[in-house]
Amino acid sequence: MANKKKKQVLEEESWLEEESWDKEEESWGKFFRGVLVMFLVFVSICYVVFSFFLANEVVSGPSMQPTFEDGDRLIAVRRFTPKRNDVVIIKAPNQPAAMYIKRLIGLPGDTAQSKNDVLYINGKKVSQPYLNNKYQKADHLAGVTYTNNFKVKLKKNQYWVMGDHRDVSNDSRRFGPVSRSAILNKVVLRYWPVTQISSNFY
């Protein structure tokens, strides 16, 4: 009789252990399913955000030095109203499928002029603090202008863009004004390198 009761107790303990194990497995299953759902939701949100609102950009080339260096990683917004001095990503007018990073200098209707390294917009002198760098100083020491002289009257829907490294930048001085449809994104953040994280490019 005692053996029978002992066997019954052991069977009940075994059943309880199995039930506990099943509940633990079910608990872990729910946890991993929850994590997977959260991950998929996060990925979906990122896809929507970066498809319609933000863009992840990588600087290629020296045309915006020293403001941006080759390899810098940036976040840009897709929807914005262009303003003077914005740093923007544009469709390259003279290179199919390529994109350039430039600074907006002239807006529709503006008369933009550079004379002896002084920028004038509609006849008024405009400061360019982002040009106070070693490249400009080297040109001035050599007795040459950092920005070649030009004067342009922009029509409706025309924008004048230039790179901050004026010696090497392929910009509106070469390919002329760009249309609004060619201006894709506005840079709002540099997140790499981490030592250079910034949202101020002036």
LOBA-580368 format. One record per residue (C-alpha): residue in one letter; x, y, z negated. Coordinates in steps of 0.25 Angstrom, whole numbers, plus 5000, padded with zeros to 4 digits. Layout:
# LOBA-580368
aa a | c1 X | c2 Y | c3 Z
...
//
This chain:
# LOBA-580368
aa m | c1 5000 | c2 5000 | c3 5000
aa a | c1 5011 | c2 5009 | c3 4996
aa n | c1 5018 | c2 5006 | c3 5009
aa k | c1 5006 | c2 5010 | c3 5017
aa k | c1 5004 | c2 5023 | c3 5010
aa k | c1 5019 | c2 5026 | c3 5012
aa k | c1 5018 | c2 5023 | c3 5027
aa q | c1 5005 | c2 5032 | c3 5028
aa v | c1 5013 | c2 5043 | c3 5021
aa l | c1 5025 | c2 5042 | c3 5030
aa e | c1 5015 | c2 5042 | c3 5042
aa e | c1 5008 | c2 5054 | c3 5037
aa e | c1 5022 | c2 5061 | c3 5035
aa s | c1 5026 | c2 5057 | c3 5049
aa w | c1 5013 | c2 5063 | c3 5055
aa l | c1 5015 | c2 5076 | c3 5047
aa e | c1 5030 | c2 5077 | c3 5052
aa e | c1 5025 | c2 5075 | c3 5067
aa e | c1 5014 | c2 5085 | c3 5065
aa s | c1 5024 | c2 5095 | c3 5059
aa w | c1 5034 | c2 5092 | c3 5071
aa d | c1 5023 | c2 5094 | c3 5081
aa k | c1 5019 | c2 5107 | c3 5074
aa e | c1 5033 | c2 5112 | c3 5075
aa e | c1 5035 | c2 5108 | c3 5089
aa e | c1 5022 | c2 5115 | c3 5092
aa s | c1 5026 | c2 5128 | c3 5085
aa w | c1 5040 | c2 5128 | c3 5093
aa g | c1 5032 | c2 5126 | c3 5105
aa k | c1 5023 | c2 5138 | c3 5102
aa f | c1 5035 | c2 5146 | c3 5099
aa f | c1 5043 | c2 5143 | c3 5112
aa r | c1 5030 | c2 5145 | c3 5120
aa g | c1 5028 | c2 5159 | c3 5113
aa v | c1 5043 | c2 5162 | c3 5116
aa l | c1 5041 | c2 5158 | c3 5131
aa v | c1 5028 | c2 5166 | c3 5132
aa m | c1 5035 | c2 5179 | c3 5126
aa f | c1 5047 | c2 5177 | c3 5135
aa l | c1 5038 | c2 5176 | c3 5148
aa v | c1 5030 | c2 5188 | c3 5143
aa f | c1 5043 | c2 5196 | c3 5141
aa v | c1 5048 | c2 5192 | c3 5155
aa s | c1 5035 | c2 5196 | c3 5161
aa i | c1 5035 | c2 5209 | c3 5155
aa c | c1 5050 | c2 5212 | c3 5159
aa y | c1 5046 | c2 5208 | c3 5173
aa v | c1 5035 | c2 5218 | c3 5174
aa v | c1 5043 | c2 5229 | c3 5167
aa f | c1 5055 | c2 5228 | c3 5176
aa s | c1 5046 | c2 5226 | c3 5188
aa f | c1 5038 | c2 5238 | c3 5187
aa f | c1 5044 | c2 5247 | c3 5177
aa l | c1 5059 | c2 5245 | c3 5174
aa a | c1 5071 | c2 5241 | c3 5182
aa n | c1 5084 | c2 5235 | c3 5178
aa e | c1 5095 | c2 5241 | c3 5186
aa v | c1 5110 | c2 5239 | c3 5187
aa v | c1 5119 | c2 5250 | c3 5192
aa s | c1 5128 | c2 5246 | c3 5204
aa g | c1 5139 | c2 5256 | c3 5208
aa p | c1 5146 | c2 5269 | c3 5204
aa s | c1 5136 | c2 5279 | c3 5209
aa m | c1 5130 | c2 5283 | c3 5195
aa q | c1 5143 | c2 5283 | c3 5187
aa p | c1 5146 | c2 5286 | c3 5176
aa t | c1 5131 | c2 5287 | c3 5173
aa f | c1 5130 | c2 5272 | c3 5177
aa e | c1 5140 | c2 5262 | c3 5180
aa d | c1 5140 | c2 5250 | c3 5189
aa g | c1 5133 | c2 5239 | c3 5181
aa d | c1 5125 | c2 5247 | c3 5172
aa r | c1 5111 | c2 5241 | c3 5169
aa l | c1 5099 | c2 5250 | c3 5169
aa i | c1 5084 | c2 5251 | c3 5167
aa a | c1 5076 | c2 5259 | c3 5176
aa v | c1 5061 | c2 5263 | c3 5177
aa r | c1 5053 | c2 5261 | c3 5190
aa r | c1 5042 | c2 5271 | c3 5187
aa f | c1 5047 | c2 5286 | c3 5185
aa t | c1 5046 | c2 5300 | c3 5190
aa p | c1 5060 | c2 5304 | c3 5196
aa k | c1 5067 | c2 5315 | c3 5189
aa r | c1 5080 | c2 5322 | c3 5192
aa n | c1 5092 | c2 5315 | c3 5186
aa d | c1 5085 | c2 5302 | c3 5185
aa v | c1 5094 | c2 5290 | c3 5187
aa v | c1 5086 | c2 5282 | c3 5198
aa i | c1 5087 | c2 5269 | c3 5206
aa i | c1 5084 | c2 5271 | c3 5220
aa k | c1 5083 | c2 5263 | c3 5233
aa a | c1 5096 | c2 5265 | c3 5240
aa p | c1 5093 | c2 5273 | c3 5253
aa n | c1 5105 | c2 5268 | c3 5261
aa q | c1 5106 | c2 5254 | c3 5256
aa p | c1 5094 | c2 5244 | c3 5257
aa a | c1 5090 | c2 5236 | c3 5245
aa a | c1 5100 | c2 5244 | c3 5236
aa m | c1 5097 | c2 5254 | c3 5224
aa y | c1 5105 | c2 5265 | c3 5219
aa i | c1 5105 | c2 5272 | c3 5206
aa k | c1 5106 | c2 5287 | c3 5207
aa r | c1 5102 | c2 5300 | c3 5200
aa l | c1 5090 | c2 5309 | c3 5204
aa i | c1 5095 | c2 5322 | c3 5208
aa g | c1 5085 | c2 5329 | c3 5217
aa l | c1 5070 | c2 5328 | c3 5217
aa p | c1 5060 | c2 5330 | c3 5228
aa g | c1 5060 | c2 5345 | c3 5232
aa d | c1 5073 | c2 5348 | c3 5226
aa t | c1 5085 | c2 5355 | c3 5232
aa a | c1 5097 | c2 5347 | c3 5227
aa q | c1 5111 | c2 5353 | c3 5229
aa s | c1 5125 | c2 5349 | c3 5224
aa k | c1 5135 | c2 5360 | c3 5225
aa n | c1 5149 | c2 5359 | c3 5219
aa d | c1 5144 | c2 5348 | c3 5210
aa v | c1 5133 | c2 5357 | c3 5205
aa l | c1 5119 | c2 5351 | c3 5207
aa y | c1 5107 | c2 5361 | c3 5210
aa i | c1 5093 | c2 5357 | c3 5211
aa n | c1 5084 | c2 5367 | c3 5217
aa g | c1 5095 | c2 5377 | c3 5216
aa k | c1 5097 | c2 5375 | c3 5201
aa k | c1 5109 | c2 5369 | c3 5195
aa v | c1 5107 | c2 5355 | c3 5189
aa s | c1 5116 | c2 5349 | c3 5179
aa q | c1 5122 | c2 5335 | c3 5181
aa p | c1 5127 | c2 5330 | c3 5168
aa y | c1 5128 | c2 5315 | c3 5173
aa l | c1 5139 | c2 5320 | c3 5182
aa n | c1 5149 | c2 5324 | c3 5171
aa n | c1 5158 | c2 5313 | c3 5173
aa k | c1 5172 | c2 5308 | c3 5177
aa y | c1 5168 | c2 5307 | c3 5192
aa q | c1 5164 | c2 5321 | c3 5193
aa k | c1 5176 | c2 5326 | c3 5185
aa a | c1 5185 | c2 5319 | c3 5194
aa d | c1 5179 | c2 5325 | c3 5207
aa h | c1 5180 | c2 5339 | c3 5201
aa l | c1 5195 | c2 5337 | c3 5197
aa a | c1 5197 | c2 5332 | c3 5211
aa g | c1 5190 | c2 5345 | c3 5216
aa v | c1 5178 | c2 5338 | c3 5223
aa t | c1 5163 | c2 5339 | c3 5220
aa y | c1 5157 | c2 5327 | c3 5213
aa t | c1 5144 | c2 5329 | c3 5220
aa n | c1 5145 | c2 5333 | c3 5235
aa n | c1 5138 | c2 5346 | c3 5238
aa f | c1 5124 | c2 5344 | c3 5244
aa k | c1 5110 | c2 5351 | c3 5245
aa v | c1 5097 | c2 5344 | c3 5248
aa k | c1 5082 | c2 5348 | c3 5248
aa l | c1 5074 | c2 5336 | c3 5244
aa k | c1 5060 | c2 5334 | c3 5250
aa k | c1 5048 | c2 5328 | c3 5244
aa n | c1 5051 | c2 5314 | c3 5238
aa q | c1 5066 | c2 5315 | c3 5240
aa y | c1 5076 | c2 5313 | c3 5228
aa w | c1 5090 | c2 5316 | c3 5228
aa v | c1 5099 | c2 5305 | c3 5220
aa m | c1 5114 | c2 5305 | c3 5217
aa g | c1 5123 | c2 5296 | c3 5209
aa d | c1 5130 | c2 5301 | c3 5197
aa h | c1 5144 | c2 5297 | c3 5203
aa r | c1 5143 | c2 5307 | c3 5214
aa d | c1 5156 | c2 5303 | c3 5221
aa v | c1 5151 | c2 5289 | c3 5224
aa s | c1 5136 | c2 5289 | c3 5224
aa n | c1 5128 | c2 5285 | c3 5236
aa d | c1 5116 | c2 5294 | c3 5234
aa s | c1 5107 | c2 5305 | c3 5240
aa r | c1 5119 | c2 5313 | c3 5245
aa r | c1 5121 | c2 5301 | c3 5255
aa f | c1 5108 | c2 5295 | c3 5257
aa g | c1 5099 | c2 5308 | c3 5255
aa p | c1 5086 | c2 5309 | c3 5246
aa v | c1 5078 | c2 5297 | c3 5241
aa s | c1 5063 | c2 5295 | c3 5241
aa r | c1 5055 | c2 5293 | c3 5228
aa s | c1 5053 | c2 5278 | c3 5233
aa a | c1 5068 | c2 5276 | c3 5233
aa i | c1 5069 | c2 5279 | c3 5218
aa l | c1 5066 | c2 5266 | c3 5211
aa n | c1 5069 | c2 5267 | c3 5196
aa k | c1 5074 | c2 5277 | c3 5186
aa v | c1 5085 | c2 5273 | c3 5176
aa v | c1 5081 | c2 5274 | c3 5162
aa l | c1 5091 | c2 5265 | c3 5154
aa r | c1 5105 | c2 5259 | c3 5155
aa y | c1 5106 | c2 5247 | c3 5147
aa w | c1 5119 | c2 5241 | c3 5151
aa p | c1 5130 | c2 5242 | c3 5147
aa v | c1 5125 | c2 5243 | c3 5133
aa t | c1 5135 | c2 5253 | c3 5129
aa q | c1 5129 | c2 5262 | c3 5140
aa i | c1 5114 | c2 5261 | c3 5137
aa s | c1 5108 | c2 5274 | c3 5140
aa s | c1 5095 | c2 5281 | c3 5146
aa n | c1 5102 | c2 5294 | c3 5148
aa f | c1 5109 | c2 5296 | c3 5161
aa y | c1 5111 | c2 5311 | c3 5162
//
